[in-house]
Amino acid sequence: MVGLTRSAFDTRDPEAACRAFEPMVPRLAFGRADPGSFRVRLRFDAAPSFTVIEYAFAAPAATVAGSDDLVVISAKGRDFDLRHGRTAVDTSLPYLQAPEGLAARWDAVAARAVMLDRGAVAAAVRAITGDGDAELGFVGVAPRSPELGRHWERIVHRVRSAMLAAPEAFAEPIVAASAFNRLAVAYVYAFQVAKLDLDGRRMPLAGRSAVVRAAVEHMHAYAHAPITVQGIAEAGHISARGLHAAFTNELGHSPSDHLRGIRLAGVRDELRFAPPDQSIAAVARRWGFVHLSRFAESYARAFGELPSETVGARRSSVATVARG
């Protein structure tokens, strides 16, 4: 049994390239393309609930594209210009594939796209917001902030590294689910999501106050960094005391407890699909936990198992997959 469904494609035919891109971008059309130099390379790595697509265009071309799927793209290129309607898109940050009106031109470009299962992400949105009626919609292509865009990139890099290091591990549901969970949470916080009201107008997701929502977004963007509650409060232009009151009133716990929970979840997800030679101590320290015995106690209270048990279950499942 293999953990990932993998395929690769290399063509000089624009029509064949459109067919290859159809699972990700069904409404793709090439404009300017030199038939003598046009070439596209694609690689698909599909896991349950998400797919990573890496592709490169080695020659000048122009496209108009649209998709209703949840696709986040990170691209670098020479003379790469991207517009959504008349608005220029900052391609130094990841961006969403728009339902329509996304036009690009380049001399050469290489990109990585992550396609997420819409229903699974909607479930994550409902869990995060506490809004059982929340639905996904499209608001814009850009991330909420450069920091949250870069946070998305870091999560994708870690998931992609795990896919390359141990592809067979993704046959185990717990590994694939943990990887998807990291991507889904990063997506929800990095990009504007919306639901439709009864008249069909797009509305931002309701729930937490602006103060708490902004603080939680800041935590997700910087959970890997040495941030403090005081710094989080200053970023939201509120006192630390006011931030503490907002969290305890709305969520029933302190900002420091919430940040610790985000970091513990990050450790757990990483341990579930980290390379076999990655130590628990290294992962814990990367997420800001210095006192390992205290970390292990907090981890056990949060998840009902020790970090070593998480790693043990992961290794046991991978060994079972390998024998199968």
C-alpha positions in Angstrom: 0.0 0.0 0.0 1.3 3.5 -0.8 0.5 6.6 1.1 0.3 9.1 -1.7 -1.2 9.0 -5.2 1.6 10.4 -7.4 1.8 11.3 -11.0 4.0 13.5 -13.3 3.4 15.1 -16.6 5.6 16.8 -19.2 4.2 18.3 -22.4 4.8 20.9 -25.1 1.2 20.9 -26.1 -0.9 23.8 -24.6 -4.1 21.7 -25.1 -2.6 18.8 -23.3 -1.5 21.1 -20.5 -5.0 22.4 -20.1 -6.3 18.9 -19.7 -3.6 18.1 -17.1 -4.5 21.2 -15.1 -8.2 20.5 -15.3 -8.5 18.9 -11.8 -7.1 22.1 -10.3 -8.1 24.8 -12.7 -11.0 23.6 -14.9 -11.4 27.0 -16.6 -7.8 27.5 -18.0 -7.0 29.0 -21.4 -3.6 30.0 -22.7 -3.1 33.2 -24.6 0.3 34.1 -25.9 2.4 31.0 -26.2 5.4 30.2 -28.5 4.7 26.7 -29.9 8.4 26.2 -30.5 9.4 26.8 -26.8 6.2 26.1 -24.8 6.8 23.4 -22.2 4.9 22.5 -19.0 6.0 20.1 -16.2 3.6 19.0 -13.5 3.8 16.8 -10.5 0.8 15.7 -8.4 1.0 14.2 -4.9 -2.5 13.5 -3.6 -3.4 12.6 0.0 -6.9 12.3 1.4 -8.5 15.8 1.5 -5.6 17.6 -0.1 -3.3 17.6 -3.1 0.0 19.3 -3.7 0.8 20.2 -7.3 4.1 21.5 -8.4 4.5 22.9 -11.9 6.7 25.0 -14.1 6.4 26.8 -17.4 9.7 27.1 -19.2 8.6 29.5 -21.8 6.6 32.7 -22.2 2.8 32.4 -22.0 -0.3 34.1 -20.8 -3.4 32.5 -19.1 -6.9 33.3 -17.9 -8.1 30.9 -15.2 -10.8 30.2 -12.8 -11.8 27.5 -10.3 -14.4 26.9 -7.6 -12.1 24.6 -5.7 -10.0 25.8 -2.7 -6.5 26.3 -4.3 -3.7 28.3 -2.7 -0.8 29.1 -5.0 2.8 30.2 -4.3 4.6 31.2 -7.5 7.9 32.7 -8.5 8.8 33.8 -12.1 10.6 36.0 -14.5 8.5 38.9 -15.6 5.5 37.3 -13.8 2.5 39.6 -13.7 -0.8 38.5 -12.1 -4.1 40.4 -11.9 -7.5 39.7 -10.5 -9.8 41.8 -12.6 -7.9 45.2 -12.8 -6.2 44.7 -9.4 -2.5 43.6 -9.4 -1.8 40.6 -7.1 1.3 40.6 -4.9 3.0 37.3 -6.1 5.6 37.5 -3.3 2.8 36.1 -1.1 0.6 33.1 -1.6 -2.8 33.7 -3.2 -6.1 32.0 -3.9 -7.2 30.7 -7.2 -10.2 33.0 -8.0 -13.5 31.6 -9.3 -13.0 33.9 -12.3 -11.1 36.9 -13.6 -7.5 35.7 -12.7 -5.1 36.6 -15.6 -1.4 36.0 -15.7 1.5 36.4 -18.0 5.2 35.5 -17.7 8.5 34.6 -19.4 9.0 31.7 -17.0 7.3 30.6 -13.8 7.5 27.9 -11.2 4.7 27.3 -8.7 3.3 25.1 -5.9 -0.4 24.8 -5.5 -2.3 23.2 -2.6 -5.8 22.1 -3.4 -8.0 21.5 -0.3 -11.2 19.5 0.0 -14.0 22.1 0.4 -16.2 20.1 2.7 -13.4 19.2 5.0 -12.2 22.8 5.3 -15.8 23.9 5.9 -15.9 21.5 8.8 -12.7 23.1 10.2 -14.3 26.5 9.8 -17.3 25.5 11.8 -15.2 23.9 14.5 -12.9 27.0 14.8 -15.7 29.6 14.8 -18.3 27.7 16.7 -20.8 28.7 13.9 -22.6 25.5 12.8 -24.1 27.3 9.8 -20.8 28.6 8.5 -20.2 28.2 4.8 -17.2 29.0 2.7 -17.2 31.7 0.1 -14.7 33.8 -1.9 -13.8 37.3 -0.8 -10.4 38.0 -2.4 -7.2 36.4 -3.5 -4.7 37.9 -1.0 -4.0 36.7 2.5 -5.2 38.7 5.4 -1.7 40.0 6.1 1.8 39.3 4.9 2.6 37.6 8.2 -0.3 35.1 7.9 0.7 34.5 4.3 4.2 33.6 5.4 2.7 31.4 8.1 0.8 29.5 5.4 4.1 29.0 3.6 5.8 27.6 6.6 3.0 25.1 7.2 3.1 24.0 3.6 6.8 23.6 3.7 6.6 21.3 6.7 3.8 19.2 5.3 5.6 19.0 1.9 8.9 17.9 3.6 7.0 15.1 5.4 5.4 14.0 2.1 8.8 13.8 0.5 10.6 12.1 3.4 8.0 9.4 4.2 5.3 9.2 1.5 4.2 5.7 2.7 3.2 7.2 6.1 0.3 9.0 4.5 -1.5 5.7 4.0 -2.2 5.9 7.7 -5.3 8.0 8.3 -3.9 9.7 11.5 -0.9 11.0 9.5 -2.9 12.2 6.6 -5.5 13.8 8.9 -2.9 15.6 10.9 -1.3 17.0 7.8 -4.6 18.2 6.5 -5.6 19.7 9.8 -2.4 21.8 9.8 -3.2 23.1 6.3 -6.9 23.7 7.0 -6.3 25.7 10.1 -3.5 27.7 8.4 -5.9 28.4 5.5 -8.7 29.6 7.7 -6.5 32.1 9.5 -4.5 33.2 6.4 -7.3 33.9 4.0 -10.7 35.7 4.3 -13.5 33.2 4.4 -17.2 34.0 4.1 -20.7 32.7 4.3 -23.8 33.8 2.4 -26.8 35.4 4.1 -30.4 34.7 3.1 -30.2 37.3 0.3 -27.0 35.7 -1.1 -24.7 38.6 0.1 -21.3 37.6 1.3 -20.7 38.2 5.0 -17.6 37.7 7.1 -17.8 34.8 9.5 -19.4 35.8 12.8 -18.3 34.7 16.3 -15.5 36.2 18.3 -15.0 39.9 18.9 -12.6 41.8 16.7 -10.1 42.0 19.6 -10.0 38.2 20.3 -10.1 37.3 16.6 -7.2 39.6 15.8 -5.2 38.2 18.8 -5.9 34.6 17.7 -4.8 35.3 14.1 -1.6 36.9 15.5 -1.0 33.8 17.6 -1.4 31.5 14.6 0.9 33.6 12.5 3.7 33.8 15.2 3.2 30.7 17.3 6.6 29.4 16.1 8.2 32.7 17.3 9.1 33.9 20.8 5.9 36.1 21.2 4.5 37.2 24.5 1.0 38.1 25.7 2.2 41.7 26.1 3.4 41.7 22.5 0.1 40.2 21.3 -1.8 42.9 23.1 0.4 45.7 21.7 -0.2 44.3 18.2 -3.9 44.6 18.8 -3.6 48.1 20.4 -5.1 46.9 23.7 -3.6 46.5 27.2 -2.5 43.1 28.3 -5.2 43.3 31.1 -7.9 44.1 28.5 -6.8 41.2 26.3 -6.9 38.9 29.3 -10.4 40.0 30.2 -11.6 39.6 26.6 -10.3 36.0 26.4 -11.6 34.9 29.7 -15.1 36.4 29.0 -15.4 35.0 25.5 -13.3 31.8 25.6 -13.1 30.9 29.3 -9.3 30.9 29.4 -6.4 33.3 29.3 -4.4 34.4 26.2 -1.3 32.5 27.4 -3.4 29.3 27.8 -4.7 29.8 24.2 -1.2 30.3 22.8 0.0 27.3 24.7 -2.8 25.2 23.2 -2.0 26.3 19.6 1.7 25.4 20.2 0.8 22.0 21.7 -1.4 21.3 18.8 1.4 22.2 16.5 3.7 19.8 18.2 1.2 17.0 18.1 0.5 17.4 14.4 4.2 17.6 13.6 5.0 14.5 15.7 2.3 12.6 13.8 3.9 13.0 10.5 7.5 14.1 11.2 10.4 12.2 9.7 11.4 9.1 11.8 14.7 10.6 12.8 13.1 13.8 14.2 13.3 13.8 18.0 10.5 14.9 20.3 12.8 17.3 22.1 13.7 19.1 18.9 10.0 19.5 17.8 9.0 20.7 21.3 11.8 23.3 21.4 10.9 24.5 17.9 7.4 25.3 19.3 8.8 27.1 22.3 8.7 24.4 25.0 12.0 24.4 26.9 11.2 22.5 30.0 10.5 19.1 28.5 9.0 17.4 31.6 6.6 20.2 32.1 5.8 20.1 28.3 5.1 16.4 28.5 2.7 16.9 31.4 0.8 19.7 29.5 0.7 17.5 26.4 -0.7 14.6 28.3 -3.4 16.8 29.9 -4.4 18.2 26.5 -4.4 15.0 24.4 -4.6 12.1 26.9 -1.3 10.6 25.8 2.4 11.3 26.2 4.4 12.7 23.2 6.2 9.3 23.1 2.9 7.5 22.7 2.0 9.8 19.7 5.3 9.0 18.1 5.0 5.3 18.9 1.5 5.1 17.4 2.7 6.8 14.3 5.8 4.5 13.9 3.7 1.4 14.5 1.1 2.4 11.9 3.8 3.2 9.4 5.4 -0.2 10.0 2.1 -1.9 9.5 1.6 0.0 6.2 5.1 -1.0 5.1 4.5 -4.7 5.8 1.2 -4.6 4.0 
